[in-house]
Amino acid sequence: MKVVHTPGGPLRVTRQPWLGVDALSYPDRPPTVVDVLHRATAAYGGRVALVADGRGVTYRELAELVEGAVERLREEGVRPGDRVAVALRNGLDLAVALFACARGGFVMVGLNVRLRPPQWAYMLRHSRAVLALAADDLAPELRRAAHEGGLPASAVREVGDHLVGRRRAWSYSPAQRPDEGDTFAVVYTSGTTGRPKASQVVHRCSVHSALSYVHLLGLDGRDRTAVLFPLSYITGLHAHVLPMMMVGGVSVLVPDASPRRFTDILRDQHVTWMYTVPSFWLMLLREPAFSSPDLDHIRLGAFGGSSFPAHAVARIRERLPHIRLHDVYGLSETHSPATMLFDSEMTGRAGSVGRPLPCMEAMVVDDHGHELPAGDAGELWLRGSLVTSGYLDDPVATKDAITDGWLRTGDMARLDDGYVYILDRRKDMINRGGQKVFSVEVERLLVSHPAIADAAVVGVPAGLASEAVACFVVPAEQGRVTAREVRAWVRDRMVDYAVPRHVRVVDDLPRNPTGKVLKQRLRDRLLATLPPRA
């Protein structure tokens, strides 16, 4: 047993069994997500838990709505272990559906509302959902997806008043507690290449994730957070809603918002904790209203998922001098966070995503799974109480991804004094005549150029040299940059084989619904303009 001192106070850490090994764990934790809601209802029943669809909902009201929804789902014939597909935007319906699945022992299959029916059809077929719930305007598309996915049209329900509206007294007791290793939701991975896998969302891991945010950020009952990430994905639940439940704070659910509208929400709802992807931060910086003194109540901010330019961090500090920033690295398979870089570390550890969380271990390995010395580049493996139990109905993928409790992240990285530096996705590493070029390193250098707001680097076939470096750059607002300037910027600061052969200046970069750049789409776009074996 050891005690870690965090902004949220002392945190006890020990080793307990998980995934067949003794994994770093928090012994002082609620057993399940249902217990988090149960404790919040008992401690903060009359406080507002959620602001959703224009109204505040107390913890007691939320629990009663969840209890009523469980009753309704049981009336529909849903039984413990059954999968319920949900196509809903952030709002009260989605929050109730999620916690009702956890409470009833069902598994929520979140359908990202930005995807199309063919993608939904695959998820319905793969998950073997027995029921599908949709916002009224999404129901026609979900019915088409159900037809292709083998789900009877009669099993598709428009939410309307179907799920939210019936209230029953909260009647949960420890005797009804699910196993902490049970899956209560699945999240389909990005699927930027090939078919997505359904990462299992597990009670034990979710609780560890939320506790990590509470302690490392120092959250308390005075905090209010704006939830821009969909609750059907990982971060919305784990970085926002569950941590707020643990401390009695408020989660403002945002179904969709432009940067201007989101800025209004931050101001009007007196938000103290915000988290979004780097590309959205950059758009927020274009809003004149995104600044002090109207937003001085924002004390905590975070970004993650891709490189973030140092000059953008500086601009955020100028606009919001009271904010403390955090760089968070994680995956669906780690229930959001795996490492965190604190505000005070950003200057001295530029380029790092921080150290592993107290309940997480990290190592870098070679192609044979052997641990490498500090400073050497290899694949990042993670082990701890945040690592999922696997992929839904896919034992082969689970075995390929998790060995002795270690999750193979697919990210190339190096470790330096315990700090993790992400170099590239393994599949995105560029082989330039036998020399390795890490696209993330080149992207980080490109966005440090004062005239470049965003950048993506890919490899394309180049004959005997194996691959050539290609980059797509988005000019900064009212800025201008040429291909010659881009090449010179890299040539003066990196090895010669990292200099891009192909440079394209574009208005924006294509991204998937979670903010990741669609590099295969960029690669295909470029190859379509090049002669064979360019």
N, C-alpha and C positions, 0 to 999 in steps of 0.2 A: 504494500500500500504506500502510495506517495501522495503528497498534497501539492497541487499546482496553484500558484497565486495568479489570478486573472483579474481583469477590470471588474468582473462581477463578483469577486470574492474568492475565497479558497475553494478549490475543486478537488475532490478525492478521486484518485485513479488507481485501479488495481487490474489484475488479469482474471478474466472469467471465460468459461468455454464459449466459443462461437466459431462456427464453420470448421469444427474438428480440432481447433487449436485454442490455447489460452490467449485471448485477445485483450488488448487494452480496453478497459470498460469503466464507466461511472457507476459505482455501486449505489449511490444515493439518487436513484432515478425512478420516475413513474414506470410501472411495468409495461404499459401499452399506451397507444394514442388515445384509446377510450378512457383510460385513467387520467390522462391530461385534461380532457374535457370534464370528467367527473370531478376532479379536484378544483378546476376553475369554477365550476358551477357552485360547489360548496363554499369556496373562498370569496368569489367575486360575483355571485349570482345576479345582483342588481346593476352591475356595471355594464356599459356597452362593450360588447365583444367585437362586433362587426358593424361597419357602415357599408351597406350594400343596397343598391337600387334606390338610393336617395333616402334611406332611413336607417336609424340605429337599431341594432338587435342586441339585447342583453345576453349574457352567458346563460341565464336560466331559460330565456326564450329560445335560444339556439338549441340547448339540450332537449327542450320539449319538442321542437320541430324535428330534431333528429330522431327522437323516440317515435313520433308519429310517422315519419318516413319509413322507418324500419317496419312498422306495422303494415304500412301500405305495400311495401316490397314483398313482405311475406304473403299478403293477400294475392299478389300477382304470381305466387308460386315460387318465388326466389328462395333458395335454401342455402345454408352455410356452404361456402366453397364455390357457389355459382358466380359467374362473371356478369356484371352489368355494365354495358357500354353507355357512355355519357358524352353527348355533344352539346356542351353548354359553355357560355362565356362566363368570365368571372362575375360572380354575384351570389346571392343567397341560395339559389337553387343548387349551384355547383358545390358550395360549402356544405350544405345539408346532405347532398348525395354522397359526398366523400366521407363524412363522419358517420352517415347511416350505414355505409358499407363496412366501415371499421366496427361499428357497434353490432351489426347483425351477422358478422362473419362472412360477408360477401366480398367480392373482389371488384373494385371499380376499374373499368378500362376507359381511361381518358382519351377521347378523340379530339385531337387538336382541331379547332374550328377553322383554321386556315388551310387545312388539307382538303383534298377533293374526294368525291365518292369512291373512286377506285382505290385510293389509299385507305379510306375507312373500311372498304369491303375486305381488304386483306386483313385488317386488324380484327374485324368481326369474325372472319373465318378462322383466323389463327387462335384467337382467344376463346372461341366457342361460346360467345356470349349468349345468354338465354333471354335477355331483355335489353332494349336500347331506349334511352331517354334523350330527348332533344328539345332545344328551344323551338318555339312554334315555327319560326321562319327557317329553321334548319331541318325540320322534319321531312319535307319532300326529298331533299338530297339524301338524308339518312335512310329513307325507305328505298331509294335506288341502290344505295350501298348495301342495304340488307338483302335485297334480291340477289345481288352479285356475290354476297358473302354467305349465302345459305341460311339467313335468318328470316323466318316468316314475317311478312309485312305486319301481321297482327301483333308481333312482339315489339313493334316500334311505338313509343308513346310520346305525344307532345306533353311537355311538362305542364304548362299552364298552371292549374291548381292541383295537378296530380300528385306532385311530390311535396311541395311546400304549402302548408295551409292547415294540415291536421296537427294538432298539438296534443301530446300525451305527457303525463307527469314522468319526469326522468326517474327510471327505476333500476338503474344499473347497480350491481353489487359485485364484490370481488368473486363471488361464486360463479358469475357469468363471464369472467375475464377470459379473453382469448389467449392463446399461447403467444409469448413474446416473439416467437419465430414465425408467426403466421403472416401471410401476405394479405394486405387489405386493398391494394391497388397495384396496377402495373403501368409503367411508362414506356412507351415505345421510343427507342433510341432514334437519333436524328434521321437515320436512313439516308444520308447523303450519298452513299454508295450501297447498292444491293438492298436486300430486304431488311427492315428494322427488326430488332429483337426487343422483346417485352421484358424490361428489367423489373424485377419484383420489388415492391415497396413494402418493407417489413416493419412491424411495430417496434422491435428492439432498435433497429437502425434509425428510424424516424425520431425516436425519443433521444437517442444520442446526438443526432444532428441538431435538434432544437436546443438541447442543453448546451451544446458547443456555442451556438450563436448567443444564447442568453449570457453565458459567462465571459466569452471573449469580447463581446461588444459592451458588456455591462448594462444590459437592458433592465428596465424596471417598470412598475405600473404606471408611470407617467408617460411612457413612450407610446407613440402612435406611428403606424407604418402604412405606406401606400403600396398595395400589392398589384404591381403591373404584370408580373409573371403569372401565367395561367395556373390555377390550382390543379388543372389536369396534368401539369408537369411537375417537376421536382422542387424548384426553388420557392415557388409561391407558398407552399405548405411549410417547408422546412426552415426557410430563412425569415418568414414573416408570421404566418398564422399560429403555428405551434409555439414559437417562442413568446408571442404576445399572450397566448393562453397561459403559459407557465408563470407569467408575472402579472397578469391582469391588465394588460395593455389593450390597445384598439387597433384592429386591422381594417383599413379602408380598401375595399375590393374595387379594382378599376377594370371594367370590362374591355376597354380599348381607349386609347387616348393619343391625340397628337401631342407633340412637345408643349405647345401652348396650353392645351387643356390640362395636361399633367402638371404643369407649373401652377395653374390655378388650383388644382386639387391639393398640391403641396402646401400652398398658402392658406386656402380656406379651411383645410382640415388640420392645420397646425402639425404637420407631419414632422417627426423627429428622426426617423430612420428610413432611408431610401436605398434601393439597390436596383440597378439596371445594367444592361450590357453597354460596352464602350460606345457602340455606334449611337445609342440613344442619348448617352451623356453628351456626345458631340453635338447632337441636334438640340439638346437643351441649352447648350452654350450659345446657340444662335438666337435664343429668346431673350430680349432685353429684360423681361420681368423675372428671369431666373437669376436673382441677385439679392444681396442684402440691401436694405434692412428687412424687407418683407418676408424673407425666408430665414431669418436668424434662428428660428426654432429648430432648424435641421442641424442636428449635432453629429449624426452618423451617416456615412455613405459608403457604398461598396460598388465595385465593378468586377467583372471577370468574364472569361470566355474567349478573349482575344487580346492582342497587344493594345496597350493604351499609351498614347504619346505623352511624354513628360511635360510638354508645353500645355497639353490639355489639363493635366493635373494642376499645373500652376494657375491656369485660368479659373479652375473651380475654386481654388484657394482664394483667389482675388475676389471672385463673386460671392463666395460663402466663407468668410474668414473663420467662422466658428466650427466648421465641419471637420470631423476626423474621418479620413478615408481609409479604406481597406481593400486590398486586392485578394479576391477569393478564387481558389482553383478547386474544381471538383467535377464530378461526373454524375450521370443518372445513377450509376452503380454504387456511388458513395453517398447517396441521399443528400446531395448538394455539396457540402464543403469537404475538402480533404486537407487543404493547407490554407493558411491565411497570413498575409503580410500586413503589419500594422502601420498606421500613419507615421509613427516615429521611425520606422525602418526604411521608408521609401527612398530617402536620399542615399543612405549607405548601402542599400541592397537593391539598387536599380536593376530591373530585369528579372528579379526573383518574384515568385508567387508565395513566398513565405515558408514557414516551417510547418510540419504536420501538426494537426490538432492533437490535443492531449490524449485522445482515444484512437490515434492513428500512428502507424509506423510506415516509413518509406525506405526503399532501397532502389538502386539503379543496377541493372543486370545486363550481361552480354547476351548474344543470340542463343546461348545454351542455358540461360537462367542462372549463371554464376554472378555473384555480387561483385561489382566493380569498385575500385578505390575512389575516394572522394575526388571530384574534378573530372573524372572520365565520363564520356557520354554513352548512354545506353537507354534501355527501356525502363520507365518508372513502374515499379510495383508498389502496391499499397496493401496494408493489412490492418484490421481493427474493427471496432464495433459499428462502423458506418458502412461496411462492405455488404452488398446485397447477398442474399442466399442463392441467387442465380437468375436465370431467365425462364419465363413461364413456358412449361411444356417443351423445354429444349435442353435436355441433359447433355448433349454433345457440346453445344455452345457454352454451357455452364462449366463443363470440365475443361474446355479450352481456355476459359477466361480466369478461372479460380483454381489455384493449386496450393494446398496446405494453408488455406486462408488468405493467400496473396492474390490480389486482383491485378491482372496484367492490363495496364491502362491503355496500351497502344501509343503512349506519348513518349517521345525521346526527351531525355532530361539529363541533368547532372546535379550532384549534391555538393554544396560547399558550406562547411561548418553548420550542417543541419538544414540549410536553406535550399529549397528546390528551385531550379531554373528550368523551365520548360523550353525545349529547343524546337520541337516540331511534333506533328503527328507522324507516327512511324511510316504510314503510307504516303505522307507528303514530303518526306526527306528526298532531296534531289541528289542524284549521282552524276557529278560533273567530271567525266573522265577519270573515275575512280576516287575523286575527292567528294566528301560529303558537304552538302550545303543545306543548312537548316533554314527552312523558309521563315520560321518565326523570328529568327535573328535578323534576317534581311528586312522583314516587315517592320520590326522594331526600329531599325536604323532608318528606314524610309519615312516613318511617321515622325521621326525627330526633325525632319526637314521642315522649316517654317512654312513652306508653301504646300505641304502635303497633309491632308486631313485624315486620309485612310489609305490602306494599301493591302494588296494580297499578292503573294508570290507562289508560282507553280513551276513545275518542271514539264518540259515538252521534249519529245524525241529529237535527238540531234546526231544521228548516225554514229560514227566511231566514238564520239565523246559521250555517248550514252544519253545524256539529257542536257538541255540548255535551260538557263534560268530565264523566266519570264515574269514580268510584274505588271500589275494593274494599279494605278494610283488615282486617287480622288483629290483634286486640288482643294486647298483650304478656301474658306469663304472669301470671295473677291480676290483669290490668288491665281497664279498661273505658273506652270512648270512644264519644261520640255523634256523630251527623252534624253537629250544630251546632258541636261542638268542632273537628271536622275542617275544616269550612269556615272557621272563624275562624282556625285555624292557618295555612291557606294565604293567606287574605285579608290577614293581618298581615305576610306575608313575601314575597308574590309579587304580580304584576300582577292586577288584578281579573278579567280574562278567563280566568285559570287556576284560579279557584275552582270546585270541582266542583259541578255542578248536582245530580248523583245520587251519593249515598253509600250504600254497602252495607257493613255490618259482618259479616264471615264468619269461619268457624272456620279455613279454610285456602284456599289458592289452587291451582287445578288446574295441574299441570305435566306436561311431556312427560318421557320417560325421561332426558333430559340436564339436567333442572332448569329449563328455560325455562317461563315462565308461558304458559299457553294463553289468550292474550288474546281470540281469536275466540270461544272457548267462554264467556268471561265476558261478552263483548259480546252474544252470542246470548241468554244467560241473562237479562241485563238487559232486552233488547228485548222478550223474551217477557212481561215484567211491565208494560210501558209501553203507553199508548194510542198509536195511530198518530200519527206526526209529533210526538212528545213533545218 
